[in-house]
Amino acid sequence: MPLLPEQIARQASFTADYFVMRLLTPPRMAYQDAVEAFFPYRRILKPLPVLREALIAHLNRAIKSNLPGYVFVNNRLEGAAPLTIEQVLVLTAWRVKVKPEESG
């Protein structure tokens, strides 16, 4: 599978009314190798700045298109998914906004 920046570059526009991204393991690393490298998932062991920048660029495109979406980050990506998410939020200086559900 192509690296994330390549995948995003190939996708000129969004083709659905939402997006989903799954960030599972480092590029070219087998699942079991990632398990062995990152367990017990308490800290970031191998930051992936190129992947983070690609994620931020994709999120910016989605925001400009007013497109909702989901990003799933696995512990085996960098070593600790919550810390990866936190650092991406810090990099972007975003504040998370929750859209109130419409009452029915």
C-alpha positions in Angstrom: 0.0 0.0 0.0 1.3 3.5 -0.8 2.4 5.7 2.1 -0.2 8.1 3.5 1.0 11.2 1.7 0.9 9.4 -1.6 -2.6 8.1 -0.9 -3.8 11.6 -0.1 -2.2 13.1 -3.2 -3.9 10.6 -5.4 -7.3 11.5 -4.0 -8.0 14.9 -5.7 -11.4 15.3 -4.0 -13.6 13.6 -1.5 -16.0 11.0 -2.9 -18.4 10.6 0.0 -20.1 12.9 2.5 -17.7 11.8 5.3 -14.2 10.3 5.5 -12.5 7.6 7.6 -8.8 7.2 8.1 -7.2 4.2 9.8 -3.6 4.7 11.0 -2.6 1.3 12.2 1.1 0.5 12.0 4.2 2.3 10.7 4.8 2.1 7.0 6.2 -1.2 5.9 6.1 -2.7 9.4 4.3 -6.0 9.9 1.6 -6.1 12.6 3.5 -8.5 14.9 6.7 -6.5 14.5 4.8 -3.4 15.7 3.4 -5.3 18.7 6.9 -6.4 19.7 8.4 -2.9 19.1 5.8 -0.9 20.9 4.3 -3.0 23.8 3.3 -2.0 26.5 2.0 1.2 24.6 2.8 3.8 27.3 4.8 6.3 25.3 5.7 7.3 21.8 8.8 5.4 20.7 9.0 6.3 17.0 7.3 9.5 16.0 6.3 9.7 12.4 6.4 13.4 11.5 5.7 12.9 7.8 2.6 10.8 8.6 1.4 13.5 11.1 1.9 16.2 8.5 -0.1 14.2 6.0 -2.9 13.6 8.5 -3.0 17.4 9.3 -3.1 18.3 5.7 -6.0 15.8 5.1 -7.9 17.1 8.1 -7.5 20.7 6.9 -8.9 19.7 3.5 -11.9 18.0 5.2 -12.5 21.0 7.5 -12.5 23.4 4.5 -15.0 21.1 2.8 -17.1 21.0 5.9 -16.8 17.2 5.8 -17.2 15.1 9.0 -15.0 12.2 9.5 -13.3 9.7 11.8 -9.6 9.1 12.4 -8.7 5.8 14.1 -5.2 5.7 15.6 -3.7 2.4 16.8 -1.2 2.1 19.6 1.0 0.3 17.2 1.5 3.3 15.0 3.9 5.2 17.2 3.6 3.5 20.6 0.7 5.2 22.4 -2.4 6.3 20.4 -3.7 8.8 22.9 -0.3 10.5 23.0 -0.1 10.6 19.2 -3.6 12.2 19.0 -2.6 14.7 21.7 0.5 15.7 19.8 -1.4 16.1 16.5 -3.8 18.4 18.3 -1.0 20.4 19.8 0.7 20.7 16.4 -2.5 22.1 14.9 -3.5 24.1 18.0 -7.1 23.0 17.4 -9.8 23.0 20.0 -12.1 20.0 19.8 -15.7 21.1 19.3 -18.5 18.7 19.8 -21.6 19.3 17.7 -24.7 19.1 19.9 -27.1 16.4 18.8 -30.4 17.6 17.5 -33.2 16.6 19.7 -35.8 14.5 18.0 
